[in-house]
Amino acid sequence: MGHVTTRTMPLGLSQHLNITMMKINNYFYVKASLVVLFILFTSLSFGQGYNFSLEGGTWNGHGNTNNQQATMLVGGAEVGGDGEVNATQWFLNQSGGGDYLVLRTDAVGNQASWVWSNFNNSISSAAELSITTVNGANNATVAQYIRDAEALFIAGGDQREYMDLWKGTAVAEAINYLINVKKVPIGGTSAGMAIMGGAYYAPSSSGVLTSEILNNPFHSYTVNSFFYNDFLQNPFLNKVITDTHLDRTHGTGNENRYGRAFGMLARTISDQNDQQRYAIACDEATFVCIDATGNAKVFGDGGQSQYPTKAYFMVGNCATPETISSGQPLVWNKNGEAVKAYVIQGSVNGNGNSFNLNDWKTASGGGWLNMYTNNGYTGFNYTNGSGASIGATPPSCSGGGTPPATCDTPTLSIGTSTSNTISLSWNNTGANDYKLRYREAGTSSWTTLTLGTTSTTISGLQASTSYEFRIRSICGSDQSSYSPIQSASTNGGLQYCSSNANSTSYEFIDEIGIDGNYSFSGNDNGYGDYTSVSFNLNQGGNHTFFLDPNTSSRERVVVWIDYNQDGVFDENSEEVLYKQTRRSFTSSFTVPNNAVLGATRMRVSMQYASDGYPYPCDVLDYGEVEDYTVVISNSSSQRQGGIVNLDHGSLAYPNPTEGQLYYPTSEEVTLIVTDALGRELKRKNTNTINISDLKSGLYYLRIIEGGNESIQKIIKN
């Protein structure tokens, strides 16, 4: 049976309740019973720690989208002017016509409704999601709402509250998934912009004023308030701290924030002992829009409103502060050139200006400005946005040249595989060479290759075998951290029947996952060969399967695993799950105790429900088929993508820790400390490891023992 071209998706419970709430708001004076219903709705919504409000359209009811990675930083106090309208249109254009979601921690506001009222031709729906508790932030439904979005905007509010409620939760994981895997546009205003950088300021009490941070960079309002690379992971903002509302006056002295941004940059350079740190600071009603290549342009009202609408791209001019200590005025002078700020006044259409975040030097449409202080607040040369003028030279070191480039970690991508080869590629980081390591999964010894290209094919591998890969940049005498380990499998010698769909116009498989490891595939035009992507299972183990269909229709989903490795998907004994759905779902399955060990094939088939049940070798009219590799072991520990869930008694302690970690074992063990991006920071071949020299924050401890690998979150105080 063919598709019906026009379908109406039934309203879900939350949509019915939201409609009811709107009616109550409009007609509460008619019947007292409606007031009671409104109170009931409110208590139900916020009692579970979140509230989802659909402001227009059909959530997750779109077809194919072509979203683009992008970032929009907003200085706060949006005024609905032409600059805001055009910047918002630019942002939504990157969504590919998908779903727009606003995140906040307070009551649902009117930002999504404004977007829907003015830009509904550019998106499929607009919704607001208020997350008010940590439990709400770890709710699977909340995380799925975020993962379903094609454009995400974080509202203004309190960045400390965002950090306290969201950091380290399913919400943070979902946001980082959107940024780095699904690659959708993400934006934020005021507090939402403040948490965008790899470095961010989230005050535990009052926000620090310009005079306070310049007169004492370690003022009490900065204690336990600067954080680094432990929350959102935006690749272009990894070494950036942001600040907002620059032109607004604060405190009894009516201070602006230009000097505060300067002081915050000084703190990050000092805290991280890294000269190559940056800041992006914005006046109110200013929009910095960064595309997928790292080029930024600035929207604003061109100085025609009460707001200057300027953005400041601030670069430490190759020198650390001369004096930065507790209780002492900041001195950061360098002959009056301590910081170079490229200043752009936003234009209504964003044209005529640009700034390149790849080199932090190439720019147009603005000009360089020197910032410095020779004595705290009184010695700062740009108090309240005056005292210095455009026309300075660009950043320079020792008389000329750009600041030394950082040696960035490459992003590794798995390509195609055969029975004895696996193809790999990675982005060009500008390095001289790259070191690629690979090994058979479950072993400890790496094979290392030094390569001068950005792709290679590893040959001579064993059939039906899972391998692990990681890569680092070599930049002369410097080198980056290794990339996170990725797994891929060679094909077996078996020939499986083919299966595909003729059309993906109405539905396709957007993403699957097992035990928290995900593969985002998108539209593969009927068939996706992902046999180079592997998931780890174990005999007799219970595992959780996840699938996200891109559809507004009801679908039939069937998954098979060739447990006996005979090249045939047995419709009775090897069907893993069957589901009818129009939304993403999770489902558990158990691997038989007699499943053959090693790598084998998993097939996922999704078909328009009215066309019936899909069989493993069918050619479908509408839907999609994807093939993956699963690696079955006889480990007694439950695995999640190769990571063992630790029993409570096997955890390293103390956690949180001031420095020393102890892992209780008498066996040979390797302990590896990584940051949130998987970059290796420390390694010891003993059951103790000291992290006292690391900054406070979230880390991961990888534990390799007896051929098994486990992972544990570690908090460094």
Secondary structure, 3 states (H helix, E strand, C coil): CCCCCCCCCCCCHHHHHHHHHHHHHHHCCCCHHHHHHHHHHHHHHHHCCEEEEEEEECCCCCCCCCCCCEEEEECCCCCCCHHHHHHHHHHHHCCCCCEEEEEECCCCCCHHHHHHHHHCCCCCEEEEEEECCHHHHCCHHHHHHHHHCCEEEECCCCHHHHHHHHCCCHHHHHHHHHHHHHCCEEEEECHHHHCCCCEEECCCCCCCCHHHHHHCCCCHHHCCCEEECCCCCCHHHCCEEEECCCCCCECCCCECCHHHHHHHHHHHHHHHCCCCCEEEEECCCCEEEECCCCEEEEECCCCCCCCCCEEEEEEECCCCCCECCCCCCCEECCCCCCEEEEEEECECCCCCCEEECCCCCCEECCEEEEECECCCCCCECCHHHCCCCCCCCCCCECCECCCCCCCCCCCEEEEEECCCCEEEEECCCCCCEEEEEEEECCCCCCEEEEECCCEEEECCCCCCCEEEEEEEEEECCEECCCCCCEEEECCCCCCCCCCEEEECCCCEEEEEEECCEEEECCCCCCEEEEEEEEEEEECCCEEEEEEEEECCCCEEEEEEECCCCCCCCCCCCCEEEEEEECCCEEEEEECCCCCCCEEEEEEEEEEEHHHCCCCCCCEEEEEEEEEEEEEEECCCCCEECCEECCCHHHCCECCCECCEEECCCCCCEEEEEECCCCCEEEEECCCEEECCCCCCEEEEEEEEECCEEEEEEEEEC
